[in-house]
Amino acid sequence: MTTVTEAPPPLAPTPQKKPPRRRGRLTPYWLLLPGILWLLLFFALPMVYQASTSVQTGSLEEGYKVTWHFATYWDAISEYWPQFLRSVLYAGTATALCLLLGYPLAYLIAFRAGRWRNLILILVIAPFFTSFLIRTLAWKTILADGGPVVGALNSLHLLDVTSWLGLTAGDRVLATPLAVVCGLTYNFLPFMILPLYTSLERIDGRLHEAANDLYAKPFTTFRKVTFPLSMPGVVSGTLLTFIPASGDYVNADLLGSTDTRMVGNVIQGQFLRVLDYPTAAALSFILMAAILIIVTLYIRKSGTEDLV
Amino acid sequence: MTNDNSGDVRLSGMSKTYGSFTAVHPLDLTVPQGSFFALLGASGCGKTTTLRMIAGLEEPTSGNVSLGDQDVTNLPPYKRPVNTVFQSYALFPHLDIFENVAFGLRRRGIKSVKKQVGEMLDLVQLGEQARKKPHQLSGGQQQRVAVARALINHPKVLLLDEPLGALDLKLRRQMQLELKRIQTEVGITFIHVTHDQEEAMTMADTVAVMNAGRVEQLGSPADLYENPQTTFVANFLGTSNLIEAEVDTKSGDEIVLRAGGGKLSLPAARCSAPTTTGGKVLVGVRPEKISLTHAEDAGGIPEDRNRITGKIADSSFIGVSTQYVIDSPVCPEFEVYAQNIDRDARLVPGAEVVLHWSPAHTFGLDATQDIDAGVETVGEEASA
């Protein structure tokens, strides 16, 4: 331990090493630069612009001025709270349905598909080769009045049940909440399946064997080992589904009616038809804040930061 | 413990094939209650498959597995009173150490697990780590958690699948003794799969050497080492010098063989091969049984010893002993390990020497086998 007190002999080579180290220290910032510029230009700047729009007053003819008119926010909430509620409800239901439909499929692809794995994964992504709009319009045909789907639901008397629940009206599916939720579920299903698959696929198969060896029946193994370990996938899948679904307006527009308008439809209308920019901007910010709060609570609750 | 046989493991005609590949040939094996049994073999010899069939993780293609008097062949793993320590430990990463150990108890509906888990963690000296996650522990600690997690269920049989493979040499030695201590303490049947012959010999009461899906030989470590029955066992367990020889005469319990120009004597009881006059036999002797004498002193060697002449090709001093490689007309690379008690300064590469050993240390093997069986595999494992 006496060596510690001695002067370190290799002093000379240190200055030689310095220049490359300094250059190396700056490299991460250079690499970050394009991303930061992109964010500034296409995220931060529009946000600031929208934020200022939301506190302006005026009219199209006279022009808008920033008057710090925060009342726009309260007016927007008190007038459009049903649409907000509907957005959260529809997106939440669609997310739950996506999870119910997507989990078994992701499980199958990850553990049982064998050599069919890649084919099924391609089939999951295949709908993306068609435009979002066309796919949603296709659902208009699928759920059309008197079509085979409605006919089948009718003959099974399932429409009576959904009508009673308030999801459909009479013997129609189109232009009802059910149609909107169906469209949302269909359109966002791949965003649920892919993260679920990724996190299931990462689970070491020997953990299933270990659970089995330790007296866990197959379902208990799923409940106590597989599902908890797939939580990162469940969380990212639900977020990737819920966030865009709650802001979506295409499904409500094409498959719904005026009674199924979501907040996205209101924002679209305010921006493009009513041309009330302050209200539209305020609604956008309220939606963003609502989603942020819901997501934060959700992540806290699911405790994913504790997972490996 | 003598009249309780509920921990006996009996395999009868058990085999496993994958398509056209036979991983385990029909196997009959009985592991008595309370023994420490090792399945030893190179990778791919079928030892892990055998273990997995006992655990129920793999279904035998034919045959039966019994525990005590119960046929468990068709029972799923969660219904077998057997627990496994997996090669990679397979600890549940989302549960802490306490919950990992309590897992088996909870699945069997036991509510108050606190005391038992605490005691078990103390047994493996991890009481302080109960609330840590597996990834926060070192390899050796994880290994102990894996053992605790299996043992807490008081299985009839504990299966260990190369549990020490991932540990460094020093820790491995320590854990070998630890596992041996635990086994003596709890008295459960242990079946230990390993490719490390030294590990198998230190720990197990009985070792089964497996090769290409078959048990080549089964016995106590000393028995396997002193009386190998096949060239694979002779070469896989330690080192053997094998010489091709021809039967010269047979008289009572002594066989006299011709090898090169000289004659070697072999007790008939130590020859596992059929011997007919003029037939071929492989004669084996372990390197440490051989004495090395400089050719000038050859006169002093007692008459009744087997002897071979040769020339030292290489010598390496390794402290307790010196290992010589001798070039002899009967065997190009004859290995001799000499204890460093009184070193003869003349024994250097190039010196003419006489190798001699007691006929009682000679063993005879069937000459139809591959003389190098088991040699390469040892080299592969050592370099892995």
Interface residues (C-beta under 8 A of the other chain):
Chain A: D204 R206 L207 E209 A210 A211 N212 D213 L214 Y215 A216 K217 T220 K224 V225 P228 L229 M231 L307 V308
Chain B: A55 G56 L57 P76 P77 Y78 K79 V82 N83 T84 F86 S88 A90 L91 F92 P93 H94 F103 G104 R107 R108 K133 H135 R149 A150 N153
